[in-house]
Amino acid sequence: MRFLLDAEQREFARSLDGLLASSDTPAAVRSWAAGDHAPGRALWARLSEAGVFALAVPERHDGLGPLPLDLAVAFTELGRHAVPGPLVETVAAAALLDRLGDPDAAAAHLPGIASGKTVAALCLTALGPYALDADAADTVLVVDGDVLRAGAAPGPVQPSADPARRLSRPSSGGTVLARGPAVASAAAHAADVAALATAAQSLGLGRALLARTVEYVKQRTQFGVPVGSFQAVKHRLADTLIALEFAEPLVHGAALALAAGSPEAGRDVAAAKATAGEAAHRAGRTALQLHGAVGYTDELDLSLWIRKARPLRDAWGTPAACRARVLAA
């Protein structure tokens, strides 16, 4: 199996990195957390122009995909820059609608997702009662057992460890789009796509946290020398790097398995999700410890990344649930 990205995929990652580095994502994150979605939606439009959401939509509905590996490459960069919004949920909704086998439902939503005009929130009640950023979404999809509803109204936003992850419980209303075994099957596939995208986000987030921490310990001094020269600090950073390095091929391998329709794809996605989520969480703890008291301040942009580490680790499959799935397979 080939785990290395090709030249086109690496260039795609570099272009997204450049786009997001020039977009002041910390300001967009803070505005999103405060309920002002305008800067985040403007950033969403730029990402759609780069083809990010089209990667999850088949060509027959104006997309480029589905291309799970390219999607993982994109979401690694989205995680690296802490981009706000229901990014994972939108591409998972595209996967759900594509697998549903309902041409009318697909035609009504997928072209809008591919173009970036439709932001989707997705709630699979089997995994939890909440939808992410439903208050900012153009459509809210809810799967309850074998019933798919659209247009459910979002409930009040609940407190979250990451203020930019705005969770709410959708209402029981909405229009029934489909029901039956096809809904459950499509929802299972959508959950795998969501877990893969979240794993990739975690990988990018962890790499950003590590890079910022390495830069900081080179500047911060104790006893007249940079703290980065202390052996204990070097060991902590090395352990964090190794965890991220081990996670990356698992994420890419899971994307390849999902693209090939492998019967082991669910197992591989679960392994990638657990490993990448734990690696990002380790990177967050390392960043917080090595930055000292300044790491706790809201004013420091680093806090926007640190606050995402644990929620991403647990979203779309906790480490315990993912490990149980791997063991069961």
C-alpha positions as CSV (number, residue, x, y, z in Angstrom):
1,M,0.0,0.0,0.0
2,R,1.3,3.5,-0.9
3,F,1.1,5.9,2.0
4,L,3.1,8.8,0.5
5,L,1.2,11.7,-1.0
6,D,1.8,12.4,-4.7
7,A,3.1,15.8,-5.9
8,E,-0.4,17.1,-6.7
9,Q,-1.7,16.3,-3.3
10,R,1.3,17.9,-1.6
11,E,0.8,21.0,-3.7
12,F,-2.9,21.1,-2.8
13,A,-1.9,21.0,0.9
14,R,0.6,23.8,0.4
15,S,-2.0,26.0,-1.4
16,L,-4.5,25.5,1.4
17,D,-1.9,26.3,4.0
18,G,-1.1,29.5,2.1
19,L,-4.7,30.4,1.7
20,L,-5.5,29.9,5.4
21,A,-2.3,31.5,6.7
22,S,-3.4,34.8,5.0
23,S,-7.0,34.6,6.2
24,D,-6.7,35.5,9.9
25,T,-8.4,32.4,11.1
26,P,-8.0,33.3,14.8
27,A,-10.3,36.3,14.3
28,A,-12.8,34.1,12.4
29,V,-12.7,31.6,15.2
30,R,-13.4,34.2,17.9
31,S,-16.2,35.7,15.9
32,W,-17.8,32.3,15.3
33,A,-17.6,31.5,19.0
34,A,-19.5,34.8,19.7
35,G,-22.2,33.8,17.2
36,D,-21.0,36.1,14.4
37,H,-20.7,33.7,11.4
38,A,-19.9,36.2,8.7
39,P,-16.1,35.9,8.8
40,G,-16.3,32.1,9.0
41,R,-18.7,32.0,6.0
42,A,-16.4,34.2,4.0
43,L,-13.6,31.8,4.8
44,W,-15.9,28.9,3.9
45,A,-16.5,30.5,0.4
46,R,-12.7,30.7,-0.2
47,L,-12.3,27.0,0.8
48,S,-15.1,26.0,-1.6
49,E,-13.4,27.9,-4.4
50,A,-10.3,25.8,-3.7
51,G,-12.5,22.7,-4.1
52,V,-12.5,21.4,-0.6
53,F,-16.2,20.5,-0.3
54,A,-16.4,19.2,-3.9
55,L,-14.0,16.4,-2.9
56,A,-16.9,14.8,-1.0
57,V,-19.4,15.1,-3.8
58,P,-19.6,12.9,-6.8
59,E,-19.0,14.3,-10.3
60,R,-22.6,13.7,-11.3
61,H,-23.7,16.3,-8.7
62,D,-21.0,19.0,-9.7
63,G,-18.3,17.6,-7.4
64,L,-14.9,16.1,-7.8
65,G,-15.1,13.0,-5.8
66,P,-15.7,11.2,-3.6
67,L,-11.9,11.3,-2.9
68,P,-11.3,10.3,0.7
69,L,-7.5,10.7,0.6
70,D,-7.6,14.2,-0.9
71,L,-10.3,15.0,1.7
72,A,-7.9,13.9,4.4
73,V,-5.2,16.1,3.0
74,A,-7.6,19.1,3.0
75,F,-8.9,18.4,6.6
76,T,-5.3,18.2,7.9
77,E,-4.8,21.7,6.8
78,L,-8.2,22.8,8.1
79,G,-7.1,21.4,11.5
80,R,-3.7,23.0,11.3
81,H,-5.4,26.4,11.0
82,A,-8.3,25.7,13.4
83,V,-10.9,26.6,10.9
84,P,-14.4,27.0,12.5
85,G,-17.7,25.6,11.3
86,P,-19.4,22.2,10.6
87,L,-16.7,21.2,8.1
88,V,-16.8,17.6,9.0
89,E,-20.6,17.5,9.3
90,T,-21.0,19.0,5.8
91,V,-18.8,16.4,4.1
92,A,-20.4,13.6,6.1
93,A,-23.8,14.9,5.0
94,A,-22.6,14.7,1.4
95,A,-21.5,11.1,2.0
96,L,-24.9,10.3,3.5
97,L,-26.9,11.8,0.7
98,D,-24.7,10.2,-2.0
99,R,-25.2,6.7,-0.4
100,L,-28.9,7.1,0.2
101,G,-30.0,6.1,-3.3
102,D,-32.5,8.9,-3.5
103,P,-31.8,11.0,-6.6
104,D,-34.1,13.8,-5.6
105,A,-32.6,14.3,-2.1
106,A,-29.1,14.2,-3.6
107,A,-29.9,16.6,-6.4
108,A,-31.5,19.0,-3.8
109,H,-28.4,19.2,-1.6
110,L,-25.2,18.0,-3.1
111,P,-24.6,20.7,-5.8
112,G,-25.0,23.3,-3.0
113,I,-22.5,21.5,-0.8
114,A,-20.0,21.2,-3.6
115,S,-20.2,24.9,-4.4
116,G,-20.0,25.9,-0.8
117,K,-23.4,27.6,-0.8
118,T,-24.9,24.9,1.5
119,V,-23.5,24.5,5.0
120,A,-24.9,21.3,6.6
121,A,-25.3,20.2,10.2
122,L,-25.7,16.5,10.8
123,C,-26.9,14.6,13.9
124,L,-26.8,10.9,14.1
125,T,-28.8,10.2,17.3
126,A,-27.2,6.8,17.7
127,L,-23.9,8.7,18.4
128,G,-25.4,11.5,20.4
129,P,-28.3,14.0,20.5
130,Y,-26.4,17.1,19.4
131,A,-25.6,18.7,16.1
132,L,-22.6,21.0,15.6
133,D,-23.2,24.6,14.5
134,A,-26.8,23.9,13.6
135,D,-27.5,27.6,14.2
136,A,-25.1,28.5,11.3
137,A,-26.2,25.8,8.9
138,D,-28.4,26.1,5.8
139,T,-29.8,22.7,6.4
140,V,-30.0,20.4,9.4
141,L,-30.1,16.7,8.8
142,V,-31.1,14.3,11.6
143,V,-30.9,10.5,11.4
144,D,-32.9,8.7,14.0
145,G,-32.8,5.0,13.5
146,D,-33.8,4.4,10.0
147,V,-35.5,7.8,9.4
148,L,-33.8,10.8,7.9
149,R,-35.3,14.2,8.5
150,A,-34.3,17.6,7.1
151,G,-35.0,21.1,8.2
152,A,-35.1,20.4,12.0
153,A,-34.8,23.7,14.0
154,P,-31.7,24.0,16.2
155,G,-32.2,24.2,19.9
156,P,-30.3,26.6,22.3
157,V,-26.5,26.5,22.0
158,Q,-25.0,24.5,24.8
159,P,-21.7,25.3,26.6
160,S,-18.7,23.6,25.1
161,A,-15.0,23.1,26.1
162,D,-14.3,24.8,22.7
163,P,-16.5,27.9,22.4
164,A,-16.2,27.7,18.6
165,R,-17.9,24.3,18.7
166,R,-21.5,25.4,19.1
167,L,-23.6,22.3,20.0
168,S,-27.4,22.2,20.0
169,R,-30.1,19.6,20.1
170,P,-32.2,19.7,16.9
171,S,-36.0,19.7,17.3
172,S,-38.1,16.7,16.4
173,G,-39.6,18.5,13.5
174,G,-38.6,18.7,9.9
175,T,-39.4,16.9,6.7
176,V,-38.9,13.2,6.4
177,L,-36.6,12.7,3.4
178,A,-36.2,8.9,3.6
179,R,-36.8,5.9,5.8
180,G,-35.7,2.2,5.8
181,P,-32.5,0.1,5.8
182,A,-30.9,2.3,3.2
183,V,-30.9,5.2,5.7
184,A,-29.1,3.2,8.4
185,S,-26.5,2.0,5.9
186,A,-25.9,5.4,4.5
187,A,-25.6,6.9,8.0
188,A,-22.9,4.2,8.9
189,H,-20.9,5.3,5.9
190,A,-21.3,9.0,6.8
191,A,-20.1,8.3,10.3
192,D,-16.9,6.7,8.9
193,V,-16.3,9.7,6.6
194,A,-16.9,12.0,9.6
195,A,-14.4,10.0,11.7
196,L,-11.8,10.1,9.0
197,A,-12.1,13.8,8.5
198,T,-12.0,14.4,12.2
199,A,-8.9,12.3,12.5
200,A,-7.2,14.4,9.8
201,Q,-8.3,17.6,11.6
202,S,-6.7,16.2,14.8
203,L,-3.5,15.4,12.9
204,G,-3.2,19.0,11.6
205,L,-4.2,20.5,14.9
206,G,-1.5,18.4,16.7
207,R,1.2,19.5,14.2
208,A,0.3,23.1,14.7
209,L,0.4,22.8,18.4
210,L,3.8,21.1,18.3
211,A,5.3,23.7,15.9
212,R,4.1,26.6,18.0
213,T,5.5,24.9,21.2
214,V,8.9,24.2,19.6
215,E,9.1,27.9,18.5
216,Y,8.1,29.1,22.0
217,V,10.6,26.9,24.0
218,K,13.4,28.3,21.8
219,Q,12.6,31.8,23.0
220,R,11.6,31.2,26.6
221,T,14.5,31.2,29.0
222,Q,15.2,29.9,32.5
223,F,18.5,30.1,34.3
224,G,19.8,32.1,31.4
225,V,19.2,29.4,28.7
226,P,16.3,28.5,26.5
227,V,14.0,25.9,28.1
228,G,14.1,24.0,24.9
229,S,17.6,23.0,25.7
230,F,16.5,21.0,28.8
231,Q,16.5,17.2,28.3
232,A,13.1,16.7,29.9
233,V,11.6,19.3,27.5
234,K,13.2,17.6,24.5
235,H,11.9,14.2,25.5
236,R,8.3,15.6,25.9
237,L,8.5,17.2,22.4
238,A,10.0,14.0,20.9
239,D,7.2,11.9,22.3
240,T,4.6,14.2,20.9
241,L,6.3,14.2,17.5
242,I,6.5,10.4,17.4
243,A,2.7,10.1,18.3
244,L,1.9,12.4,15.4
245,E,4.2,10.6,13.0
246,F,2.6,7.2,13.9
247,A,-0.9,8.7,13.3
248,E,-0.3,10.1,9.8
249,P,0.1,6.8,7.9
250,L,-3.0,5.4,9.7
251,V,-5.0,8.4,8.5
252,H,-3.8,8.0,5.0
253,G,-4.2,4.2,5.1
254,A,-7.8,4.6,6.3
255,A,-8.6,7.0,3.5
256,L,-7.3,4.5,0.9
257,A,-9.3,1.7,2.5
258,L,-12.5,3.9,2.4
259,A,-11.8,4.9,-1.2
260,A,-11.4,1.2,-2.2
261,G,-14.6,0.1,-0.4
262,S,-12.5,-2.3,1.7
263,P,-14.5,-4.4,4.2
264,E,-11.9,-3.4,6.7
265,A,-12.4,0.3,6.1
266,G,-14.4,0.8,9.3
267,R,-11.7,-0.9,11.4
268,D,-9.0,1.2,9.7
269,V,-10.9,4.5,10.2
270,A,-11.4,3.6,13.9
271,A,-7.7,3.0,14.4
272,A,-6.8,6.2,12.7
273,K,-9.4,8.2,14.7
274,A,-8.2,6.9,18.0
275,T,-4.5,7.3,17.2
276,A,-4.7,10.8,15.7
277,G,-7.1,12.0,18.4
278,E,-4.8,10.9,21.2
279,A,-1.8,12.4,19.5
280,A,-3.5,15.8,19.2
281,H,-4.6,15.6,22.8
282,R,-1.0,14.8,23.8
283,A,0.2,17.8,21.7
284,G,-2.3,20.0,23.5
285,R,-1.2,18.9,26.9
286,T,2.4,19.4,25.9
287,A,1.7,22.9,24.6
288,L,-0.1,23.9,27.7
289,Q,2.6,22.6,30.0
290,L,5.5,24.1,28.2
291,H,3.9,27.5,27.6
292,G,3.4,27.8,31.4
293,A,0.8,30.2,32.8
294,V,0.5,32.1,29.5
295,G,-1.0,29.0,27.9
296,Y,-4.2,29.4,30.0
297,T,-4.9,32.9,28.7
298,D,-7.7,33.6,26.2
299,E,-5.8,36.4,24.6
300,L,-3.1,34.0,23.3
301,D,-4.1,32.5,19.9
302,L,-2.7,29.2,21.0
303,S,-5.7,28.8,23.3
304,L,-7.9,28.4,20.3
305,W,-5.9,25.4,19.2
306,I,-5.6,23.9,22.7
307,R,-9.3,24.1,23.3
308,K,-10.0,22.0,20.2
309,A,-7.8,19.1,21.1
310,R,-10.0,17.2,23.5
311,P,-13.4,17.8,21.7
312,L,-11.8,16.6,18.4
313,R,-10.4,13.5,20.2
314,D,-13.9,12.6,21.3
315,A,-16.0,13.7,18.3
316,W,-17.3,11.0,16.0
317,G,-15.9,8.2,18.1
318,T,-14.2,8.4,21.5
319,P,-10.8,6.6,21.8
320,A,-12.5,3.8,23.8
321,A,-15.3,3.3,21.2
322,C,-12.8,3.3,18.4
323,R,-10.5,0.7,20.2
324,A,-13.6,-1.4,20.9
325,R,-14.4,-1.4,17.2
326,V,-10.9,-2.4,16.2
327,L,-10.9,-5.2,18.7
328,A,-14.3,-6.4,17.5
329,A,-12.9,-6.5,13.9
